[in-house]
Amino acid sequence: MTKFQAEIDVMPKKEILDPQGKAVTGSMKNLGLAEIQNVRIGKHISLEIEADSEETAHAKVEQACKNLLANLIMESYSFKIEKV
Amino acid sequence: MTKFQAEIDVMPKKEILDPQGKAVTGSMKNLGLAEIQNVRIGKHISLEIEADSEETAHAKVEQACKNLLANLIMESYSFKIEKV
């Protein structure tokens, strides 16, 4: 069994309003950072997984994203896996 | 002015308990994914920034992280900037 580290991003889908991001975009202006636009806020998840191959680890993380970490109606996910 | 895209990760520091991550680690077991361990959950923030150079964009994003996006007592941040 090899240990892998997965880094997952779960973001609100583009067509979905992100009120937290909108609020932060507004606050940037008050901070003197009006150059910052279109802030979107999602989740970053890091986890460790033991698997016999990178393919298996990939499939398990995919399953975790679909079944638990992301709400596929409103969010999309992407991830990277690295051997540790 | 050039437009840059920044991808920021804000994570709870290693020495700080992450109860949300702990809860998700537990749920993985119920999902039949006991191979997944040590889940930690933070924020992923994407934003656009206009700046005359990548250095300026870098400094502005740094400032946004320090002053608004991350709580440096409990969280650490990292980011990547790309020209778009």
Backbone of each chain as nested JSON, in Angstrom:
{
  "chains": [
    {"id": "A", "residues": [
      {"number": 1, "name": "MET", "atoms": {"N": [0.848, -1.205, 0.0], "CA": [0.0, 0.0, 0.0], "C": [0.879, 1.249, 0.0]}},
      {"number": 2, "name": "THR", "atoms": {"N": [0.549, 2.167, -0.858], "CA": [1.298, 3.42, -0.934], "C": [0.41, 4.531, -0.392]}},
      {"number": 3, "name": "LYS", "atoms": {"N": [1.056, 5.54, 0.179], "CA": [0.297, 6.667, 0.697], "C": [0.301, 7.792, -0.338]}},
      {"number": 4, "name": "PHE", "atoms": {"N": [-0.863, 8.337, -0.592], "CA": [-0.992, 9.466, -1.508], "C": [-1.598, 10.654, -0.769]}},
      {"number": 5, "name": "GLN", "atoms": {"N": [-1.259, 11.821, -1.26], "CA": [-1.835, 13.053, -0.712], "C": [-2.706, 13.652, -1.814]}},
      {"number": 6, "name": "ALA", "atoms": {"N": [-3.958, 13.942, -1.478], "CA": [-4.851, 14.565, -2.463], "C": [-5.165, 15.996, -2.045]}},
      {"number": 7, "name": "GLU", "atoms": {"N": [-5.143, 16.884, -3.028], "CA": [-5.496, 18.29, -2.811], "C": [-6.71, 18.583, -3.682]}},
      {"number": 8, "name": "ILE", "atoms": {"N": [-7.831, 18.861, -3.047], "CA": [-9.106, 18.983, -3.76], "C": [-9.631, 20.414, -3.655]}},
      {"number": 9, "name": "ASP", "atoms": {"N": [-10.1, 20.958, -4.761], "CA": [-10.799, 22.251, -4.742], "C": [-12.262, 22.01, -5.063]}},
      {"number": 10, "name": "VAL", "atoms": {"N": [-13.137, 22.543, -4.224], "CA": [-14.573, 22.467, -4.486], "C": [-15.077, 23.896, -4.616]}},
      {"number": 11, "name": "MET", "atoms": {"N": [-15.539, 24.258, -5.816], "CA": [-15.918, 25.654, -6.071], "C": [-17.382, 25.755, -6.487]}},
      {"number": 12, "name": "PRO", "atoms": {"N": [-18.031, 26.873, -6.132], "CA": [-19.394, 27.081, -6.632], "C": [-19.342, 27.168, -8.166]}},
      {"number": 13, "name": "LYS", "atoms": {"N": [-20.327, 26.572, -8.834], "CA": [-20.332, 26.609, -10.302], "C": [-20.455, 28.041, -10.801]}},
      {"number": 14, "name": "LYS", "atoms": {"N": [-19.886, 28.305, -11.967], "CA": [-19.822, 29.662, -12.525], "C": [-21.194, 30.314, -12.624]}},
      {"number": 15, "name": "GLU", "atoms": {"N": [-22.203, 29.523, -13.003], "CA": [-23.53, 30.095, -13.231], "C": [-24.287, 30.311, -11.922]}},
      {"number": 16, "name": "ILE", "atoms": {"N": [-23.67, 29.932, -10.816], "CA": [-24.351, 30.094, -9.526], "C": [-23.791, 31.303, -8.79]}},
      {"number": 17, "name": "LEU", "atoms": {"N": [-24.687, 32.12, -8.256], "CA": [-24.283, 33.31, -7.515], "C": [-23.496, 32.895, -6.282]}},
      {"number": 18, "name": "ASP", "atoms": {"N": [-22.397, 33.586, -6.028], "CA": [-21.583, 33.296, -4.853], "C": [-21.617, 34.523, -3.938]}},
      {"number": 19, "name": "PRO", "atoms": {"N": [-22.585, 34.578, -3.021], "CA": [-22.764, 35.799, -2.217], "C": [-21.561, 36.106, -1.329]}},
      {"number": 20, "name": "GLN", "atoms": {"N": [-20.896, 35.049, -0.83], "CA": [-19.714, 35.275, 0.019], "C": [-18.601, 35.93, -0.815]}},
      {"number": 21, "name": "GLY", "atoms": {"N": [-18.423, 35.433, -2.019], "CA": [-17.423, 36.027, -2.909], "C": [-17.761, 37.462, -3.259]}},
      {"number": 22, "name": "LYS", "atoms": {"N": [-19.039, 37.726, -3.531], "CA": [-19.496, 39.09, -3.842], "C": [-19.19, 40.031, -2.688]}},
      {"number": 23, "name": "ALA", "atoms": {"N": [-19.466, 39.567, -1.466], "CA": [-19.221, 40.395, -0.282], "C": [-17.732, 40.7, -0.147]}},
      {"number": 24, "name": "VAL", "atoms": {"N": [-16.907, 39.692, -0.404], "CA": [-15.462, 39.893, -0.282], "C": [-14.963, 40.832, -1.384]}},
      {"number": 25, "name": "THR", "atoms": {"N": [-15.509, 40.703, -2.601], "CA": [-15.143, 41.641, -3.676], "C": [-15.421, 43.073, -3.228]}},
      {"number": 26, "name": "GLY", "atoms": {"N": [-16.564, 43.286, -2.587], "CA": [-16.91, 44.612, -2.075], "C": [-15.936, 45.089, -1.011]}},
      {"number": 27, "name": "SER", "atoms": {"N": [-15.56, 44.19, -0.114], "CA": [-14.628, 44.57, 0.959], "C": [-13.262, 44.928, 0.416]}},
      {"number": 28, "name": "MET", "atoms": {"N": [-12.871, 44.324, -0.713], "CA": [-11.565, 44.64, -1.299], "C": [-11.482, 46.134, -1.602]}},
      {"number": 29, "name": "LYS", "atoms": {"N": [-12.576, 46.693, -2.091], "CA": [-12.611, 48.118, -2.419], "C": [-12.33, 48.954, -1.167]}},
      {"number": 30, "name": "ASN", "atoms": {"N": [-12.971, 48.583, -0.062], "CA": [-12.761, 49.319, 1.193], "C": [-11.335, 49.187, 1.713]}},
      {"number": 31, "name": "LEU", "atoms": {"N": [-10.687, 48.105, 1.324], "CA": [-9.305, 47.867, 1.752], "C": [-8.314, 48.576, 0.835]}},
      {"number": 32, "name": "GLY", "atoms": {"N": [-8.826, 49.271, -0.177], "CA": [-7.93, 49.914, -1.137], "C": [-7.421, 48.963, -2.192]}},
      {"number": 33, "name": "LEU", "atoms": {"N": [-8.145, 47.868, -2.409], "CA": [-7.719, 46.888, -3.418], "C": [-8.799, 46.735, -4.489]}},
      {"number": 34, "name": "ALA", "atoms": {"N": [-9.171, 47.882, -5.074], "CA": [-10.247, 47.869, -6.073], "C": [-9.858, 47.119, -7.341]}},
      {"number": 35, "name": "GLU", "atoms": {"N": [-8.538, 46.856, -7.521], "CA": [-8.08, 46.09, -8.698], "C": [-8.52, 44.64, -8.622]}},
      {"number": 36, "name": "ILE", "atoms": {"N": [-8.936, 44.208, -7.431], "CA": [-9.33, 42.807, -7.264], "C": [-10.816, 42.666, -7.555]}},
      {"number": 37, "name": "GLN", "atoms": {"N": [-11.127, 41.79, -8.476], "CA": [-12.497, 41.626, -8.96], "C": [-12.854, 40.151, -8.992]}},
      {"number": 38, "name": "ASN", "atoms": {"N": [-14.147, 39.911, -9.051], "CA": [-14.647, 38.555, -9.325], "C": [-14.087, 37.504, -8.36]}},
      {"number": 39, "name": "VAL", "atoms": {"N": [-14.184, 37.802, -7.064], "CA": [-13.737, 36.852, -6.045], "C": [-14.775, 35.728, -5.929]}},
      {"number": 40, "name": "ARG", "atoms": {"N": [-14.307, 34.521, -5.944], "CA": [-15.188, 33.378, -5.712], "C": [-14.576, 32.505, -4.623]}},
      {"number": 41, "name": "ILE", "atoms": {"N": [-15.431, 32.058, -3.716], "CA": [-14.921, 31.339, -2.55], "C": [-15.5, 29.938, -2.496]}},
      {"number": 42, "name": "GLY", "atoms": {"N": [-14.611, 28.983, -2.396], "CA": [-15.029, 27.593, -2.274], "C": [-14.242, 26.921, -1.167]}},
      {"number": 43, "name": "LYS", "atoms": {"N": [-14.137, 25.607, -1.24], "CA": [-13.439, 24.858, -0.205], "C": [-12.165, 24.251, -0.773]}},
      {"number": 44, "name": "HIS", "atoms": {"N": [-11.162, 24.171, 0.086], "CA": [-9.981, 23.399, -0.265], "C": [-9.871, 22.266, 0.75]}},
      {"number": 45, "name": "ILE", "atoms": {"N": [-9.728, 21.055, 0.255], "CA": [-9.676, 19.89, 1.137], "C": [-8.387, 19.131, 0.852]}},
      {"number": 46, "name": "SER", "atoms": {"N": [-7.633, 18.858, 1.905], "CA": [-6.464, 18.002, 1.729], "C": [-6.708, 16.722, 2.511]}},
      {"number": 47, "name": "LEU", "atoms": {"N": [-6.275, 15.614, 1.966], "CA": [-6.461, 14.339, 2.661], "C": [-5.38, 13.351, 2.259]}},
      {"number": 48, "name": "GLU", "atoms": {"N": [-5.222, 12.341, 3.105], "CA": [-4.276, 11.264, 2.816], "C": [-5.067, 10.009, 2.491]}},
      {"number": 49, "name": "ILE", "atoms": {"N": [-4.545, 9.24, 1.551], "CA": [-5.237, 8.016, 1.184], "C": [-4.218, 6.915, 0.922]}},
      {"number": 50, "name": "GLU", "atoms": {"N": [-4.533, 5.725, 1.421], "CA": [-3.671, 4.568, 1.156], "C": [-4.302, 3.747, 0.049]}},
      {"number": 51, "name": "ALA", "atoms": {"N": [-3.518, 3.42, -0.956], "CA": [-4.047, 2.632, -2.062], "C": [-2.888, 1.882, -2.705]}},
      {"number": 52, "name": "ASP", "atoms": {"N": [-3.209, 0.824, -3.467], "CA": [-2.116, 0.059, -4.082], "C": [-1.631, 0.683, -5.384]}},
      {"number": 53, "name": "SER", "atoms": {"N": [-2.398, 1.597, -5.952], "CA": [-1.92, 2.283, -7.153], "C": [-2.511, 3.689, -7.209]}},
      {"number": 54, "name": "GLU", "atoms": {"N": [-1.928, 4.507, -8.053], "CA": [-2.433, 5.871, -8.182], "C": [-3.84, 5.855, -8.787]}},
      {"number": 55, "name": "GLU", "atoms": {"N": [-4.114, 4.875, -9.673], "CA": [-5.447, 4.78, -10.281], "C": [-6.512, 4.514, -9.208]}},
      {"number": 56, "name": "THR", "atoms": {"N": [-6.204, 3.587, -8.302], "CA": [-7.158, 3.273, -7.232], "C": [-7.382, 4.502, -6.357]}},
      {"number": 57, "name": "ALA", "atoms": {"N": [-6.289, 5.18, -5.993], "CA": [-6.402, 6.378, -5.163], "C": [-7.286, 7.408, -5.866]}},
      {"number": 58, "name": "HIS", "atoms": {"N": [-7.063, 7.572, -7.173], "CA": [-7.835, 8.52, -7.974], "C": [-9.321, 8.18, -7.915]}},
      {"number": 59, "name": "ALA", "atoms": {"N": [-9.643, 6.898, -8.095], "CA": [-11.041, 6.462, -8.097], "C": [-11.696, 6.695, -6.733]}},
      {"number": 60, "name": "LYS", "atoms": {"N": [-10.938, 6.436, -5.654], "CA": [-11.483, 6.607, -4.298], "C": [-11.744, 8.086, -4.0]}},
      {"number": 61, "name": "VAL", "atoms": {"N": [-10.812, 8.942, -4.419], "CA": [-10.991, 10.377, -4.158], "C": [-12.183, 10.893, -4.972]}},
      {"number": 62, "name": "GLU", "atoms": {"N": [-12.292, 10.422, -6.201], "CA": [-13.441, 10.757, -7.051], "C": [-14.753, 10.403, -6.33]}},
      {"number": 63, "name": "GLN", "atoms": {"N": [-14.784, 9.206, -5.769], "CA": [-15.963, 8.721, -5.037], "C": [-16.248, 9.603, -3.815]}},
      {"number": 64, "name": "ALA", "atoms": {"N": [-15.192, 9.963, -3.085], "CA": [-15.361, 10.826, -1.917], "C": [-15.918, 12.195, -2.32]}},
      {"number": 65, "name": "CYS", "atoms": {"N": [-15.416, 12.738, -3.436], "CA": [-15.885, 14.051, -3.905], "C": [-17.362, 13.97, -4.264]}},
      {"number": 66, "name": "LYS", "atoms": {"N": [-17.72, 12.941, -5.043], "CA": [-19.098, 12.814, -5.527], "C": [-20.077, 12.564, -4.4]}},
      {"number": 67, "name": "ASN", "atoms": {"N": [-19.672, 11.748, -3.425], "CA": [-20.632, 11.304, -2.412], "C": [-20.638, 12.147, -1.148]}},
      {"number": 68, "name": "LEU", "atoms": {"N": [-19.603, 12.921, -0.929], "CA": [-19.534, 13.602, 0.365], "C": [-19.03, 15.043, 0.274]}},
      {"number": 69, "name": "LEU", "atoms": {"N": [-17.962, 15.268, -0.488], "CA": [-17.289, 16.56, -0.383], "C": [-17.939, 17.665, -1.216]}},
      {"number": 70, "name": "ALA", "atoms": {"N": [-18.499, 17.298, -2.368], "CA": [-19.073, 18.329, -3.247], "C": [-20.563, 18.093, -3.444]}},
      {"number": 71, "name": "ASN", "atoms": {"N": [-21.292, 19.164, -3.527], "CA": [-22.701, 19.103, -3.909], "C": [-22.743, 19.387, -5.406]}},
      {"number": 72, "name": "LEU", "atoms": {"N": [-22.908, 18.338, -6.206], "CA": [-22.708, 18.48, -7.654], "C": [-23.744, 19.364, -8.335]}},
      {"number": 73, "name": "ILE", "atoms": {"N": [-24.821, 19.652, -7.648], "CA": [-25.819, 20.559, -8.233], "C": [-25.258, 21.987, -8.253]}},
      {"number": 74, "name": "MET", "atoms": {"N": [-24.562, 22.349, -7.194], "CA": [-24.096, 23.732, -7.065], "C": [-22.579, 23.878, -7.164]}},
      {"number": 75, "name": "GLU", "atoms": {"N": [-21.867, 22.786, -7.035], "CA": [-20.408, 22.9, -6.963], "C": [-19.727, 21.978, -7.964]}},
      {"number": 76, "name": "SER", "atoms": {"N": [-18.536, 22.378, -8.374], "CA": [-17.71, 21.484, -9.18], "C": [-16.406, 21.252, -8.417]}},
      {"number": 77, "name": "TYR", "atoms": {"N": [-15.732, 20.164, -8.731], "CA": [-14.498, 19.864, -7.999], "C": [-13.37, 19.51, -8.962]}},
      {"number": 78, "name": "SER", "atoms": {"N": [-12.167, 19.69, -8.476], "CA": [-10.992, 19.241, -9.214], "C": [-9.969, 18.834, -8.169]}},
      {"number": 79, "name": "PHE", "atoms": {"N": [-9.094, 17.914, -8.532], "CA": [-8.087, 17.507, -7.542], "C": [-6.808, 17.009, -8.191]}},
      {"number": 80, "name": "LYS", "atoms": {"N": [-5.769, 17.02, -7.366], "CA": [-4.465, 16.479, -7.755], "C": [-4.051, 15.456, -6.719]}},
      {"number": 81, "name": "ILE", "atoms": {"N": [-3.42, 14.401, -7.189], "CA": [-2.932, 13.373, -6.27], "C": [-1.424, 13.266, -6.42]}},
      {"number": 82, "name": "GLU", "atoms": {"N": [-0.746, 13.157, -5.281], "CA": [0.707, 12.991, -5.29], "C": [1.112, 11.884, -4.344]}},
      {"number": 83, "name": "LYS", "atoms": {"N": [2.09, 11.107, -4.753], "CA": [2.64, 10.093, -3.852], "C": [3.41, 10.795, -2.738]}},
      {"number": 84, "name": "VAL", "atoms": {"N": [3.306, 10.295, -1.501], "CA": [4.116, 10.907, -0.427], "C": [5.086, 9.891, 0.182]}}
    ]},
    {"id": "B", "residues": [
      {"number": 1, "name": "MET", "atoms": {"N": [-2.218, 47.757, -18.296], "CA": [-2.642, 46.884, -17.187], "C": [-2.912, 45.472, -17.709]}},
      {"number": 2, "name": "THR", "atoms": {"N": [-2.408, 44.513, -17.02], "CA": [-2.603, 43.116, -17.4], "C": [-3.535, 42.468, -16.37]}},
      {"number": 3, "name": "LYS", "atoms": {"N": [-4.275, 41.509, -16.843], "CA": [-5.172, 40.81, -15.926], "C": [-4.502, 39.512, -15.471]}},
      {"number": 4, "name": "PHE", "atoms": {"N": [-4.552, 39.284, -14.179], "CA": [-4.019, 38.046, -13.625], "C": [-5.124, 37.306, -12.891]}},
      {"number": 5, "name": "GLN", "atoms": {"N": [-4.954, 35.998, -12.826], "CA": [-5.891, 35.166, -12.07], "C": [-5.111, 34.59, -10.895]}},
      {"number": 6, "name": "ALA", "atoms": {"N": [-5.639, 34.768, -9.686], "CA": [-4.968, 34.199, -8.511], "C": [-5.806, 33.068, -7.941]}},
      {"number": 7, "name": "GLU", "atoms": {"N": [-5.128, 32.007, -7.557], "CA": [-5.778, 30.855, -6.908], "C": [-5.145, 30.712, -5.527]}},
      {"number": 8, "name": "ILE", "atoms": {"N": [-5.963, 30.932, -4.502], "CA": [-5.45, 31.003, -3.133], "C": [-6.016, 29.853, -2.3]}},
      {"number": 9, "name": "ASP", "atoms": {"N": [-5.164, 29.21, -1.521], "CA": [-5.63, 28.222, -0.542], "C": [-5.408, 28.779, 0.851]}},
      {"number": 10, "name": "VAL", "atoms": {"N": [-6.445, 28.757, 1.667], "CA": [-6.323, 29.172, 3.059], "C": [-6.662, 27.954, 3.912]}},
      {"number": 11, "name": "MET", "atoms": {"N": [-5.678, 27.47, 4.654], "CA": [-5.881, 26.223, 5.41], "C": [-5.663, 26.449, 6.902]}},
      {"number": 12, "name": "PRO", "atoms": {"N": [-6.378, 25.676, 7.737], "CA": [-6.105, 25.754, 9.178], "C": [-4.675, 25.265, 9.426]}},
      {"number": 13, "name": "LYS", "atoms": {"N": [-3.959, 25.935, 10.334], "CA": [-2.576, 25.537, 10.608], "C": [-2.53, 24.123, 11.17]}},
      {"number": 14, "name": "LYS", "atoms": {"N": [-1.416, 23.435, 10.902], "CA": [-1.271, 22.014, 11.283], "C": [-1.509, 21.786, 12.769]}},
      {"number": 15, "name": "GLU", "atoms": {"N": [-1.03, 22.714, 13.599], "CA": [-1.111, 22.503, 15.036], "C": [-2.491, 22.846, 15.588]}},
      {"number": 16, "name": "ILE", "atoms": {"N": [-3.384, 23.294, 14.709], "CA": [-4.726, 23.662, 15.164], "C": [-5.72, 22.57, 14.792]}},
      {"number": 17, "name": "LEU", "atoms": {"N": [-6.549, 22.207, 15.757], "CA": [-7.557, 21.168, 15.538], "C": [-8.53, 21.625, 14.457]}},
      {"number": 18, "name": "ASP", "atoms": {"N": [-8.849, 20.724, 13.533], "CA": [-9.796, 21.054, 12.473], "C": [-11.027, 20.154, 12.647]}},
      {"number": 19, "name": "PRO", "atoms": {"N": [-12.008, 20.592, 13.422], "CA": [-13.14, 19.713, 13.754], "C": [-13.956, 19.312, 12.525]}},
      {"number": 20, "name": "GLN", "atoms": {"N": [-14.058, 20.217, 11.537], "CA": [-14.8, 19.894, 10.321], "C": [-14.088, 18.754, 9.575]}},
      {"number": 21, "name": "GLY", "atoms": {"N": [-12.774, 18.857, 9.489], "CA": [-11.983, 17.81, 8.84], "C": [-12.091, 16.487, 9.578]}},
      {"number": 22, "name": "LYS", "atoms": {"N": [-12.05, 16.55, 10.903], "CA": [-12.183, 15.344, 11.736], "C": [-13.536, 14.671, 11.48]}},
      {"number": 23, "name": "ALA", "atoms": {"N": [-14.591, 15.466, 11.413], "CA": [-15.933, 14.927, 11.17], "C": [-15.997, 14.261, 9.801]}},
      {"number": 24, "name": "VAL", "atoms": {"N": [-15.38, 14.887, 8.804], "CA": [-15.411, 14.32, 7.458], "C": [-14.581, 13.037, 7.415]}},
      {"number": 25, "name": "THR", "atoms": {"N": [-13.431, 13.011, 8.118], "CA": [-12.638, 11.774, 8.202], "C": [-13.508, 10.636, 8.73]}},
      {"number": 26, "name": "GLY", "atoms": {"N": [-14.302, 10.932, 9.767], "CA": [-15.199, 9.915, 10.323], "C": [-16.252, 9.464, 9.325]}},
      {"number": 27, "name": "SER", "atoms": {"N": [-16.804, 10.412, 8.589], "CA": [-17.839, 10.07, 7.606], "C": [-17.289, 9.208, 6.477]}},
      {"number": 28, "name": "MET", "atoms": {"N": [-16.0, 9.371, 6.172], "CA": [-15.388, 8.568, 5.106], "C": [-15.524, 7.085, 5.439]}},
      {"number": 29, "name": "LYS", "atoms": {"N": [-15.326, 6.751, 6.728], "CA": [-15.418, 5.367, 7.168], "C": [-16.827, 4.821, 6.883]}},
      {"number": 30, "name": "ASN", "atoms": {"N": [-17.84, 5.612, 7.203], "CA": [-19.224, 5.185, 6.966], "C": [-19.54, 5.032, 5.484]}},
      {"number": 31, "name": "LEU", "atoms": {"N": [-18.784, 5.755, 4.678], "CA": [-18.977, 5.701, 3.226], "C": [-18.202, 4.528, 2.611]}},
      {"number": 32, "name": "GLY", "atoms": {"N": [-17.499, 3.768, 3.448], "CA": [-16.681, 2.672, 2.914], "C": [-15.352, 3.158, 2.373]}},
      {"number": 33, "name": "LEU", "atoms": {"N": [-14.904, 4.32, 2.846], "CA": [-13.617, 4.86, 2.377], "C": [-12.654, 5.031, 3.556]}},
      {"number": 34, "name": "ALA", "atoms": {"N": [-12.482, 3.936, 4.308], "CA": [-11.644, 4.002, 5.504], "C": [-10.185, 4.279, 5.162]}},
      {"number": 35, "name": "GLU", "atoms": {"N": [-9.793, 4.114, 3.887], "CA": [-8.41, 4.398, 3.464], "C": [-8.113, 5.889, 3.509]}},
      {"number": 36, "name": "ILE", "atoms": {"N": [-9.162, 6.699, 3.587], "CA": [-8.958, 8.15, 3.6], "C": [-8.793, 8.63, 5.033]}},
      {"number": 37, "name": "GLN", "atoms": {"N": [-7.702, 9.309, 5.281], "CA": [-7.329, 9.735, 6.622], "C": [-6.921, 11.194, 6.605]}},
      {"number": 38, "name": "ASN", "atoms": {"N": [-6.933, 11.788, 7.8], "CA": [-6.329, 13.104, 7.993], "C": [-6.895, 14.16, 7.021]}},
      {"number": 39, "name": "VAL", "atoms": {"N": [-8.222, 14.228, 6.958], "CA": [-8.875, 15.234, 6.114], "C": [-8.771, 16.592, 6.803]}},
      {"number": 40, "name": "ARG", "atoms": {"N": [-8.356, 17.58, 6.06], "CA": [-8.341, 18.954, 6.585], "C": [-9.064, 19.849, 5.588]}},
      {"number": 41, "name": "ILE", "atoms": {"N": [-9.886, 20.731, 6.121], "CA": [-10.741, 21.539, 5.252], "C": [-10.459, 23.02, 5.445]}},
      {"number": 42, "name": "GLY", "atoms": {"N": [-10.195, 23.669, 4.342], "CA": [-9.967, 25.106, 4.366], "C": [-10.752, 25.777, 3.263]}},
      {"number": 43, "name": "LYS", "atoms": {"N": [-10.268, 26.938, 2.852], "CA": [-10.964, 27.689, 1.808], "C": [-10.124, 27.73, 0.54]}},
      {"number": 44, "name": "HIS", "atoms": {"N": [-10.811, 27.742, -0.586], "CA": [-10.127, 28.034, -1.838], "C": [-10.758, 29.3, -2.413]}},
      {"number": 45, "name": "ILE", "atoms": {"N": [-9.926, 30.26, -2.741], "CA": [-10.43, 31.539, -3.237], "C": [-9.808, 31.807, -4.599]}},
      {"number": 46, "name": "SER", "atoms": {"N": [-10.653, 32.093, -5.585], "CA": [-10.116, 32.509, -6.873], "C": [-10.521, 33.953, -7.102]}},
      {"number": 47, "name": "LEU", "atoms": {"N": [-9.642, 34.732, -7.69], "CA": [-9.958, 36.132, -7.956], "C": [-9.173, 36.636, -9.154]}},
      {"number": 48, "name": "GLU", "atoms": {"N": [-9.678, 37.736, -9.723], "CA": [-8.989, 38.393, -10.829], "C": [-8.395, 39.696, -10.324]}},
      {"number": 49, "name": "ILE", "atoms": {"N": [-7.239, 40.017, -10.829], "CA": [-6.6, 41.259, -10.406], "C": [-5.929, 41.92, -11.607]}},
      {"number": 50, "name": "GLU", "atoms": {"N": [-6.098, 43.242, -11.706], "CA": [-5.423, 43.995, -12.758], "C": [-4.203, 44.661, -12.156]}},
      {"number": 51, "name": "ALA", "atoms": {"N": [-3.075, 44.494, -12.804], "CA": [-1.847, 45.101, -12.307], "C": [-0.913, 45.286, -13.484]}},
      {"number": 52, "name": "ASP", "atoms": {"N": [0.1, 46.176, -13.293], "CA": [1.016, 46.412, -14.415], "C": [2.129, 45.38, -14.499]}},
      {"number": 53, "name": "SER", "atoms": {"N": [2.31, 44.61, -13.437], "CA": [3.32, 43.546, -13.501], "C": [2.909, 42.404, -12.587]}},
      {"number": 54, "name": "GLU", "atoms": {"N": [3.537, 41.264, -12.783], "CA": [3.216, 40.115, -11.942], "C": [3.649, 40.39, -10.498]}},
      {"number": 55, "name": "GLU", "atoms": {"N": [4.733, 41.143, -10.32], "CA": [5.202, 41.467, -8.964], "C": [4.167, 42.278, -8.21]}},
      {"number": 56, "name": "THR", "atoms": {"N": [3.598, 43.288, -8.899], "CA": [2.569, 44.118, -8.261], "C": [1.363, 43.262, -7.898]}},
      {"number": 57, "name": "ALA", "atoms": {"N": [0.931, 42.407, -8.835], "CA": [-0.213, 41.538, -8.574], "C": [0.064, 40.668, -7.354]}},
      {"number": 58, "name": "HIS", "atoms": {"N": [1.289, 40.133, -7.298], "CA": [1.697, 39.279, -6.185], "C": [1.58, 40.029, -4.859]}},
      {"number": 59, "name": "ALA", "atoms": {"N": [2.094, 41.265, -4.837], "CA": [2.067, 42.063, -3.61], "C": [0.638, 42.376, -3.183]}},
      {"number": 60, "name": "LYS", "atoms": {"N": [-0.235, 42.669, -4.154], "CA": [-1.634, 43.003, -3.839], "C": [-2.365, 41.786, -3.273]}},
      {"number": 61, "name": "VAL", "atoms": {"N": [-2.112, 40.625, -3.872], "CA": [-2.784, 39.408, -3.391], "C": [-2.288, 39.066, -1.986]}},
      {"number": 62, "name": "GLU", "atoms": {"N": [-0.999, 39.238, -1.79], "CA": [-0.399, 39.045, -0.46], "C": [-1.123, 39.928, 0.568]}},
      {"number": 63, "name": "GLN", "atoms": {"N": [-1.312, 41.188, 0.195], "CA": [-1.985, 42.153, 1.075], "C": [-3.434, 41.721, 1.355]}},
      {"number": 64, "name": "ALA", "atoms": {"N": [-4.132, 41.253, 0.309], "CA": [-5.514, 40.796, 0.472], "C": [-5.58, 39.594, 1.415]}},
      {"number": 65, "name": "CYS", "atoms": {"N": [-4.614, 38.683, 1.271], "CA": [-4.591, 37.489, 2.125], "C": [-4.385, 37.886, 3.577]}},
      {"number": 66, "name": "LYS", "atoms": {"N": [-3.383, 38.743, 3.793], "CA": [-3.027, 39.128, 5.165], "C": [-4.123, 39.92, 5.842]}},
      {"number": 67, "name": "ASN", "atoms": {"N": [-4.78, 40.816, 5.079], "CA": [-5.711, 41.751, 5.709], "C": [-7.151, 41.285, 5.699]}},
      {"number": 68, "name": "LEU", "atoms": {"N": [-7.487, 40.327, 4.853], "CA": [-8.903, 39.986, 4.727], "C": [-9.177, 38.492, 4.623]}},
      {"number": 69, "name": "LEU", "atoms": {"N": [-8.399, 37.797, 3.808], "CA": [-8.807, 36.428, 3.461], "C": [-8.4, 35.389, 4.498]}},
      {"number": 70, "name": "ALA", "atoms": {"N": [-7.262, 35.592, 5.14], "CA": [-6.787, 34.597, 6.103], "C": [-6.689, 35.2, 7.496]}},
      {"number": 71, "name": "ASN", "atoms": {"N": [-6.987, 34.389, 8.478], "CA": [-6.757, 34.753, 9.869], "C": [-5.424, 34.123, 10.249]}},
      {"number": 72, "name": "LEU", "atoms": {"N": [-4.378, 34.958, 10.284], "CA": [-3.015, 34.404, 10.386], "C": [-2.733, 33.709, 11.712]}},
      {"number": 73, "name": "ILE", "atoms": {"N": [-3.593, 33.927, 12.69], "CA": [-3.399, 33.222, 13.962], "C": [-3.729, 31.739, 13.787]}},
      {"number": 74, "name": "MET", "atoms": {"N": [-4.768, 31.47, 13.028], "CA": [-5.241, 30.085, 12.9], "C": [-5.025, 29.484, 11.518]}},
      {"number": 75, "name": "GLU", "atoms": {"N": [-4.76, 30.334, 10.531], "CA": [-4.712, 29.83, 9.166], "C": [-3.411, 30.233, 8.474]}},
      {"number": 76, "name": "SER", "atoms": {"N": [-3.017, 29.424, 7.515], "CA": [-1.903, 29.811, 6.646], "C": [-2.416, 29.84, 5.211]}},
      {"number": 77, "name": "TYR", "atoms": {"N": [-1.745, 30.581, 4.363], "CA": [-2.224, 30.684, 2.983], "C": [-1.09, 30.444, 2.0]}},
      {"number": 78, "name": "SER", "atoms": {"N": [-1.477, 30.057, 0.802], "CA": [-0.53, 29.952, -0.304], "C": [-1.3, 30.288, -1.564]}},
      {"number": 79, "name": "PHE", "atoms": {"N": [-0.611, 30.808, -2.564], "CA": [-1.331, 31.137, -3.796], "C": [-0.439, 31.065, -5.024]}},
      {"number": 80, "name": "LYS", "atoms": {"N": [-1.116, 30.96, -6.166], "CA": [-0.452, 30.99, -7.46], "C": [-1.087, 32.069, -8.303]}},
      {"number": 81, "name": "ILE", "atoms": {"N": [-0.29, 32.759, -9.078], "CA": [-0.814, 33.8, -9.958], "C": [-0.483, 33.431, -11.398]}},
      {"number": 82, "name": "GLU", "atoms": {"N": [-1.455, 33.618, -12.265], "CA": [-1.245, 33.349, -13.692], "C": [-1.781, 34.499, -14.515]}},
      {"number": 83, "name": "LYS", "atoms": {"N": [-1.089, 34.818, -15.577], "CA": [-1.585, 35.822, -16.507], "C": [-2.774, 35.219, -17.261]}},
      {"number": 84, "name": "VAL", "atoms": {"N": [-3.81, 36.034, -17.497], "CA": [-4.94, 35.484, -18.279], "C": [-5.122, 36.265, -19.581]}}
    ]}
  ]
}
